[in-house]
Amino acid sequence: MKLLIRKAHLVDPKNKVDEILDLEIENRKIIEIGKNLKSDGEIVEAEGLTLLPGLIDLHTHFREPGFEQKETIQTGAGAALRGGFVGCVSMPNTNPPCDHQSVIDNIIRKAKEVPFHLFPAGTISKVREGKELSEMADLKRAGIWAVTDDGDWVKDPLLMRRAMEYASMLGLLVISHCEDRRLSANGVMNEGLMSTQLGLKGIPDESEEVAVSRDIQLARLTGARLHVAHISTARSVQLIREAKVKGLLVTAEVTPHHLSLTEEAVEGYNTNFKMNPPLRNREDVEAIQQALKDGTIDCIATDHAPHTEEEKMLEFDEAPFGVIGLETALAVSLTELVHSGKLSLAELVVKMSTRPAEILHLPRGFGEIRKGTEAGFTLVDLNREWTVTPEELVSKSKNSCFIGRKLKGKVVSTLCMGKRWTY
């Protein structure tokens, strides 16, 4: 394949590029970046469009194996590409869970059928029970990039200490779902006046913050690379900030819904606003947005969590936690952060591409647009307005908390592994 992208606004903060340029690709690699380039291959006129490095999501649930009625690797990758992502970390809470080399082998084999970069995570503990460590060395040889018991927190501090020590020796990232269920109990939304008024059991901020605090201390003890998943409270932000000041290898992510929505969205008992951690209050959202600006929060990750329509039609107390987000993440972030003036476009690219690639220790070429590397990018119309509808979404599940929302910014094309999709 030979391709020339002409007159695109190229934004690549890693290489300090922010200007109108042409980009030439041949045999999957970027062979030239410059002005007024000529080519005898396919030409894409991109005047008025913005070219970004392919987005990287550190937190997705592709549900395969075991829950293919919700999502598969193929449909999840399709949703990711439509949202501008060229790579995702897949969480291991599958059935069977990713605690054995054979499961990882199967996932990687399936992923090779799709022109998309899937970075599987393995479990910290066997069967995600928090009792016995997984065989991390075997999982690393099979091809995992991180370990996590996502969906559950490792309650046993000694087991988590050992997990961090082994992960550190193996060069693996430790991703922690920080929630002490002894505090969150059977809660289904943020604990406070709103939960009382709605008659729903609450999840206190402290269920997250106690877990974040402990895991930061274990990261200090072990020297492990700790990545705190989907933080949602102002005090969690402060704990991360203090850890960074101390020089600890602690990073953090936030979801598009936690940076933009509050607990008031739950007022209509719409289960597409039921997620874990729950939506918090306005002060938490403001603290999260400020933390994105000052670098305390490293990246935006979707926690893409598909569920069937039948599951989400249950009563609020009974419906599963989780929402999809791959197809709306960039548009939500552009609308809430860039078009509002809270972040520059370059700062958002760092949060959704450059920094995730660095945290995962991906090879050169990810999170940037560099001559000589494999091309992976997304072409975006920053000013196109669109309304999220179930029909618009290609994910196998439609449980988005942004249905009906008008957003500004739309992916028009994604290129990954030599294949280009146009939307």
N, C-alpha and C positions, 0 to 999 in steps of 0.2 A: 504494500500500500504506500502510495506517495500522496501527501496531502499538504496544502498550503493554507494556513489560516491568515487572512489578510486584514490588516488595520483593526486588530482587536486591542482593547485597552488591557494590557497585561499587568496584573497586580501580583507580585511575588516578593513579599517582605523579606524572605530569607536571603534573597540575592539583591535586595534593595532596588527592585524594578517597579516602576509605576508610570507607564507611558504607552502610547500607541505604537504597536509593533506588529511585524509579520512573524509567523512561526512555521517552519517547514519540517515535516516529518517524513521519514522513509524507513520502511521495515521496522516500525514500532518505535524508532528512536528519533529524538529531536536532533536534526542535523544543522539547523541554522536558526538564529533569532536576529532580526534586524529590520531595516526599513526598505521598502520597495523591492522585496525579493521576487524572483521569477521562478516559475516551476512549470514542468510539463505534466504534472499530476492533477488531481482533483483540487479545485480552488473553492474555499469557503469565504464568502464576503462577510466579514464580522464587524463592519463599521457600526458603531453604536452599541456594541456588545462588550462584555468584560470577560477576560480569560483568567481563570483562577487555577492554581494547582488543585489536583483532584482532592476532594475532601476525605478525611479519615475519621471513622467513628470508633471510639474505644469501647463501646458498650451496646451490643445488639443481641437480640434473641431470635435466631433463625429457626428454632423449634425442631430441627431435624438432627438426630432421630427421635421418634416417639410421638411428636405432636404435629405431624404433617398436615392435619386438618386446619391448623392455624397459619402455618407458614412453612416453606421449604427453603433449602439453600438457593434453589433457582429463583423462586418468587421473591425471596428476601433480597437477593442480589439485584433483581430487576427493579425493586423499589428503591434500593440504594443508588443505583445508577441514575434513575430518574430524578433523585434528589441531589445529584452531583457528587456522590461518593464513589471512590474507586477502591476503597478497602474498608473492612469492618472487623473488629474483634467479636467473635461469637462466644456467647456465654455458655458454660458447661451444664446448666440445669436442664438437660435433655433426659430422655428415657430410652436406653440406659444413660446415666450421667457420664460425662467425659473424664472418668477416673481410670481408664484402661487404654493401653496402646491401641487395641483393636478398634475402639470407638473413634479415636482420633484418626486412625488410618482410613476408616470409612468416610469420615467428614471430609478429609483432604481429597480423597478419591472423588467424592461427589462435587467438591468445589472446583476440581479441574475440568469439569464439564461446562463450566460457566466462565466467560472471560472477565474475571473479577478476582480481586485479592481478598481472600478470607484468612484471617489470623485467629486460629482456634485458641481458646483458653482451656486449661485443664482444671480439674477440681483441686482444692487444697486437701480435702479429706475424702476418704473412700465413701462412696454413695452420698456424699455431701452430708454425712451424719455428724461431723465434728468430733469423731472419736479416735480415728486413726488416720495418719497421713497417707495420701496417695503416693504412688511410686513416681515421684516427680522426675527423676532421671529418665525413666522409661518414657514418660509423657513428653519430656523435652526432646528425646531422640525421635519420637513420632512426629514432632513438629509444632508443639504448642509455643505460644509467645508469652503467656501469662498464666497465673494460677489465681483462682477465686472460688469461693462457695456461693457466688452471687445468688440472691434470693434468701440467703441465710447468712448470719454473722457467725464466725467461729467463736463460740462462747468461752471455750477453755483457753485461758491466757498462755498456758505452757505449750499447748498444741500450736497456737498461733505463733509463739516465739520460735518453736522448732520449724514451722513452715517458713517463716521469714528467713531463718538461717539457711535452710536448704535452698530456698529460692534465690537467695543472694549468691550462694556458691555456684548455682546453675545459670546465673545471669537472667533470671526470670522476674518480671514485674509481678507484684502482689496487689491485686485489686480487692478492696474490702467494701462489702455491703454493710455499712455501719448502722446497725439497728439491734438494740438489746430488747428482745421480745418479752423479757420479764417486765419491762416497762410499757411496751406498746400493747401487750396482751392481745385483746380481740378488737383493737381500734381499727377504724376504717377511714378516718379523716383527721385533720389537725385538731388537737385538743384545745378547747377554748369556748368562748361564748357562742360561736357559731355552731359548734358540735352539740352544745346543750340545747340551743334553740331548735335544731333539726332532729334532736332525739337520736343522734348517732354516737357511737363510742369513739372516743378521741385517742389520738397518738401524740403523746407529749414530745416537745422538742428534745427533751433530755434523753429519750430513747436513742436518738441519733448521736447526741453530743457526748454521752458517756462512752459510747463505742468509739467515736472518733478520737477522744482523749486517750483511751487505753491503747489503741493501735498506733497512735503517734509515739507513745512512750515505748512500745515494743520496737518501732522503727528506729528510735534513738538507741535502744539497747543492742539491736542486731545489725544496724547499718543497712537494712534492706531498702529497696525501692518500693515505697508504699504509695499506691494510687487510691484515693478515697472516692468512691463512686457517688454519683447523684446527691451532692450535699444540698441541703434545703433550708438551713437555719442560719441566722446571723451569728450565733455563737459558734457554730461549726466553722464558719468563715474565719472568725477570730482565732480559733485553735489552729487552723491551717496557716494563717498569717504568722502566728507566733512560731510555728514549727519551721517555716521558711527562714525567718529571722535567725533562728538557731543553726541554720545550715543543714537541716535534715533533708533526706532525699524523699520528700513528701510532695505529691502532686494531687490535684483535685479536679473534678469535672462537675458540670451542672447541666441539666437538661433544658431544652427550649421551653418546656412547660413551667419549670420552676423559676426560670428567669423572667417569665412574662405573666403568669396567672396567679391568682390568690384563692384562698379557701372559699371566697364568696361564689366561685363558679359552681360549687357543690350544691348551692341552694335549691336547684331544680331536681336534685337526686339523679342527675344524669350520670350513669356509671362510666361514661367515657372521661369523667373527671375523677375517677377513683384510681389512684396510683400510689406506689410505695417507694420513697417517702411521699406523704400526702402534700397537697398544695398548702403552703403556709400563709402568712399574712403579709401586708404591704411592706412592713419594715424589713422582713426577710428578703423580699424581692429587691428592694432598694440596696440592701447590703450585698446581695449577690451581684447585682449590676455594677456596683462600685468595685467589688472584688475582681470582676472580669477586667475592668479598666486598669486597676493597679497591678494586675498580674498574680494576685493571690489565688484566684481560680485559673487554672492553666488552660482548660479547654471546655468546649461544648460537646456533649455526647448525648445521643438520643434516648438510650434505654428503650429502644424499639421493642415493644412487647405485645405481639399479636395475640388476640383472643377471638373466638368465634362470636358471631352475632347472638347465638343462643346463650352463650355464657354471659355476655354483657347485658342480656335482657333480664337477668335475674334481679331480685331486689338488691338494693345498694349494699346491704349487709352481707349478702351471699355472693355477689358478683366478684370475679377475680380482679386483683390489682393489675394495672398496666395499660399502656396506650402505645399505639404505633407512632413513629415520628420521622422515619428516614426521608419521606417525600416532602415534608414540610419544614424540616429543621433549618435549612438555609434561608428560606423565605421568612419564617418567623423571626430568625435572628437579624436579618436585614431590616425587617419592619420595625422590630422592637428596639434594636440597638444602633443600626447604621443610619437609617432614615430619620431617626429621632435625635441623632447627633451624639449619642452616648459612647459609641465606638466609631473609629474610622474603619473604612473597608479593609485596609491593611491589617488593622488590629483584629478584625473578625477572621480574616484568613489565617492569622496566627492561631486563633482559638480552634479553628475547624480543620486545619490542615497541617501547618508547620509544627505546632507544638505537639499534637497527637503523634505525629511521625517521630518526633524526638523522644517522647516519653516511652514509646514502644521499641525504640532503637531500630527503626526501619532503615534499610539501606539508602544510599544516596539516590536522589531522584524523587523520593516520596516527600510530599510537603513543599515542593519547589518545582520550578520549570527551568531546567538547566540543559544547555547544549550537551549532547553526548549521552544523555540518560533516556530511559524508556519514557515515552510520552504518556501522561495521565493527567487529564485536566477536565474542567467543566467550563462551559461557555454560558454566561448568564446575561439576561436582560434585566438590569437593575430596576428599571422603571415599569416593567409590565405588572399590572394589577390583575389578580385572579382570586376567585373564591373557591375555597376547599369544599369539594363535594365527594361523596363516596364513589361516584362514577369516575371521578378524576384519578382516584388512587389505584395503583396496580398491585399493591400488597394484597396477599390473600385474605387478610382481615382488614376491616374498615374502622376499627375502634380508635379513631383520632379525636383528640380533644379540641381540634381546630376546625371541625366540620362547621361550615357556614361562615367562617371567618374570612374577611377580605385581607389579602396579603399583598405586599409590594416587593417584587423580585422573583424571577422565574428562570429555572434552568432550561435552556433551549437545546443543549447538546452536551454529552459526556463522552470522552474518549478514554478507553482502558484496554490494555493488553492488545493494542492494534485494531480494536473494533470501535466504531463510532455510532452512538445512538443519537437520534434527533427527535425532539419532542415538540 
